């Protein structure tokens, strides 16, 4: 006998288990298919692009006529200051007058520019100075300024007073005419001036033995000049002294120079290296 209130055609009905989820929720819990996952990634990418555009629009410059935000200036670093009142500069001016062109001080370092004809005289005076004797020439170098056509080279003398623990830097501008040697004041200037002559081409007059010290005597050019090429170049010396390389060997040499791979050395380079190690004369030695 069918239950009252139910249609007999509906048949028997069973209650769903208590732990079974509804059909819609069950579908939601199922893992996404590959296409559905790809669609979700596309939608996420579109959302990121839209957010980026919105941020760019907010950061766009103001319309024409609107005031621009103030530009924060960079903090300027220290600059050289005039050192005409320095005690040493005053003593030099009293003694040598116009030979002292200018004096500046930068971070506690005193630099004095000297007229080219008076450099030896000023160096002698500094070495014999009663208050601060600069008895030691710690370095002598050079700077090349190609734009200064009248005097493109600046010879720099770094002096040190051992007894007073003081330093001073002298600067002399010169051109192709060169400058007087200070080897009569400090004998150590011999090799220092030869190095500047070798690498910059500055001539030091009255030098006892002015010739190249690092490069071969017949080398072309002066490598520390600003107009000297940075990359490896072939010149007259390489043609005369180095064996001729094939294109493959030359490529190997360039790779070895680039990556520091000794295994790519070619037989000709090894031969030249052995010549030097064996102390054989491939060029005149310094005597």
MARZA-499103 format. One record per residue (C-alpha): x, y, z. Coordinates in steps of 0.02 Angstrom, whole numbers, always signed. Example, Ala and Ser with C-alpha at 12.3 -4.5 7.8 and 13.67 -1.06 7.14 Angstrom:
# MARZA-499103
       x       y       z
    +615    -225    +390
    +684     -53    +357
***
This chain:
# MARZA-499103
       x       y       z
      +0      +0      +0
     +78    +161     -54
    +115    +295     +73
     -15    +428     +91
     +24    +593      +5
    +145    +517    -122
    +112    +472    -301
    +124    +287    -331
    +212    +319    -498
    +357    +404    -416
    +425    +241    -355
    +528    +216    -201
    +643    +360    -147
    +799    +340     -45
    +879    +476     +58
   +1056    +530      +4
   +1196    +486    +121
   +1233    +620    +249
   +1416    +638    +194
   +1382    +657      +7
   +1398    +836     -61
   +1267    +914    -172
   +1297    +894    -361
   +1355   +1077    -389
   +1478   +1070    -246
   +1544    +904    -304
   +1580    +975    -475
   +1670   +1122    -394
   +1779   +1005    -293
   +1834    +909    -448
   +2007    +959    -517
   +2006   +1082    -662
   +2037   +1014    -835
   +2187   +1076    -935
   +2080   +1197   -1038
   +1997   +1266    -884
   +2165   +1292    -799
   +2232   +1381    -954
   +2079   +1495    -958
   +2106   +1538    -776
   +2288   +1584    -810
   +2236   +1695    -957
   +2109   +1785    -849
   +2239   +1811    -713
   +2361   +1883    -842
   +2228   +2001    -908
   +2195   +2061    -732
   +2380   +2096    -706
   +2391   +2194    -869
   +2239   +2297    -823
   +2314   +2336    -653
   +2479   +2387    -732
   +2391   +2504    -855
   +2293   +2583    -714
   +2452   +2610    -613
   +2539   +2686    -766
   +2395   +2807    -794
   +2404   +2862    -613
   +2592   +2890    -630
   +2577   +2984    -797
   +2650   +3161    -802
   +2528   +3302    -764
   +2438   +3388    -905
   +2514   +3537    -993
   +2514   +3692    -884
   +2509   +3595    -721
   +2655   +3631    -602
   +2792   +3499    -604
   +2854   +3423    -442
   +3019   +3496    -381
   +3175   +3402    -437
   +3287   +3349    -296
   +3463   +3409    -330
   +3609   +3291    -308
   +3720   +3325    -162
   +3881   +3400    -228
   +4042   +3320    -172
   +4197   +3410    -110
   +4286   +3528    -228
   +4464   +3596    -234
   +4487   +3758    -140
   +4615   +3895    -163
   +4773   +3865     -59
   +4863   +4030     -91
   +4873   +4062     +97
   +4954   +3894    +136
   +5120   +3925    +228
   +5220   +3821    +104
   +5142   +3911     -45
   +5182   +4079     +33
   +5364   +4031     +57
   +5376   +3971    -123
   +5300   +4132    -190
   +5419   +4236     -87
   +5566   +4141    -158
   +5514   +4102    -337
   +5382   +4233    -374
   +5284   +4203    -535
   +5354   +4027    -554
   +5214   +3976    -435
   +5060   +3987    -548
   +4923   +3924    -432
   +4894   +3814    -280
   +4741   +3712    -232
   +4695   +3597     -89
   +4578   +3448    -106
   +4536   +3335     +42
   +4694   +3389    +129
   +4805   +3362     -24
   +4906   +3513     -77
   +4942   +3536    -263
   +5051   +3675    -334
   +5064   +3716    -520
   +5239   +3770    -570
   +5299   +3857    -727
   +5391   +3735    -840
   +5560   +3826    -847
   +5571   +3834    -656
   +5532   +3655    -607
   +5712   +3604    -564
   +5742   +3764    -466
   +5580   +3742    -365
   +5620   +3559    -330
   +5791   +3606    -264
   +5712   +3737    -152
   +5584   +3613     -83
   +5718   +3482     -49
   +5822   +3610     +47
   +5674   +3694    +135
   +5720   +3725    +316
   +5544   +3700    +387
   +5482   +3557    +278
   +5622   +3473    +179
   +5550   +3363     +41
   +5695   +3244     +25
   +5598   +3101     -56
   +5520   +3093    -231
   +5389   +2958    -201
   +5321   +2958    -380
   +5330   +3047    -546
   +5190   +3019    -671
   +5094   +3104    -810
   +4917   +3141    -869
   +4866   +3166   -1051
   +4735   +3298   -1093
   +4715   +3292   -1283
   +4598   +3443   -1286
   +4735   +3556   -1216
   +4822   +3582   -1381
   +4953   +3704   -1315
   +5009   +3592   -1171
   +4922   +3423   -1176
   +5035   +3338   -1048
   +5037   +3369    -861
   +5189   +3299    -772
   +5152   +3265    -588
   +5284   +3257    -450
   +5232   +3180    -283
   +5351   +3237    -147
   +5363   +3176     +32
   +5449   +3248    +184
   +5509   +3103    +290
   +5558   +3210    +439
   +5395   +3310    +443
   +5276   +3178    +372
   +5207   +3302    +245
   +5162   +3281     +62
   +5148   +3401     -85
   +5108   +3376    -268
   +5189   +3481    -404
   +5113   +3496    -578
   +5195   +3556    -738
   +5107   +3578    -906
   +5210   +3539   -1059
   +5198   +3498   -1243
   +5310   +3414   -1370
   +5457   +3518   -1310
   +5463   +3420   -1148
   +5526   +3472    -976
   +5690   +3476    -882
   +5743   +3319    -790
   +5749   +3321    -599
   +5874   +3179    -586
   +6001   +3305    -521
   +5886   +3335    -372
   +5825   +3157    -341
   +5922   +3018    -430
   +5771   +2904    -414
   +5689   +3009    -550
   +5797   +2917    -677
   +5682   +2767    -703
   +5523   +2865    -664
   +5558   +2989    -804
   +5604   +2848    -922
   +5435   +2767    -887
   +5342   +2930    -926
   +5446   +2949   -1084
   +5408   +2770   -1134
   +5220   +2772   -1104
   +5177   +2956   -1139
   +5318   +3016   -1252
   +5366   +3165   -1142
   +5548   +3213   -1166
   +5653   +3253   -1012
   +5800   +3363   -1057
   +5970   +3330    -977
   +5917   +3155    -924
   +6072   +3045    -908
   +5999   +2897   -1007
   +5829   +2936   -1083
   +5764   +2781   -1173
   +5618   +2660   -1160
   +5609   +2556   -1003
   +5455   +2444   -1025
   +5431   +2426   -1212
   +5557   +2375   -1345
   +5664   +2516   -1416
   +5581   +2505   -1588
   +5401   +2503   -1525
   +5282   +2622   -1615
   +5182   +2744   -1510
   +5154   +2776   -1325
   +5019   +2664   -1248
   +4958   +2779   -1107
   +4910   +2921   -1221
   +4723   +2945   -1238
   +4733   +2931   -1428
   +4817   +2760   -1420
   +4699   +2615   -1466
   +4642   +2505   -1322
   +4629   +2343   -1420
   +4777   +2240   -1480
   +4856   +2311   -1637
   +4983   +2250   -1762
   +5129   +2367   -1787
   +5305   +2364   -1855
   +5377   +2279   -1701
   +5251   +2135   -1703
   +5283   +2110   -1889
   +5471   +2100   -1864
   +5482   +2000   -1702
   +5329   +1888   -1686
   +5300   +1735   -1796
   +5162   +1749   -1924
   +4997   +1672   -1868
   +4864   +1591   -1973
   +4684   +1648   -1957
   +4642   +1499   -1848
   +4792   +1528   -1736
   +4750   +1713   -1722
   +4573   +1669   -1668
   +4644   +1552   -1537
   +4757   +1689   -1471
   +4610   +1810   -1458
   +4508   +1680   -1363
   +4651   +1644   -1245
   +4672   +1831   -1211
   +4485   +1849   -1182
   +4459   +1700   -1069
   +4633   +1674   -1001
   +4644   +1496   -1067
   +4826   +1443   -1074
   +4777   +1283   -1164
   +4737   +1385   -1320
   +4916   +1446   -1338
   +4982   +1413   -1512
   +5157   +1342   -1543
   +5223   +1512   -1602
   +5173   +1596   -1439
   +5250   +1456   -1337
   +5409   +1475   -1439
   +5421   +1661   -1404
   +5385   +1630   -1220
   +5525   +1502   -1211
   +5645   +1624   -1292
   +5614   +1750   -1153
   +5624   +1618   -1017
   +5788   +1555   -1087
   +5857   +1733   -1074
   +5896   +1738   -1258
   +5919   +1906   -1341
   +5774   +1947   -1453
   +5800   +2133   -1426
   +5941   +2240   -1354
   +5951   +2228   -1165
   +5966   +2375   -1047
   +6145   +2394    -994
***
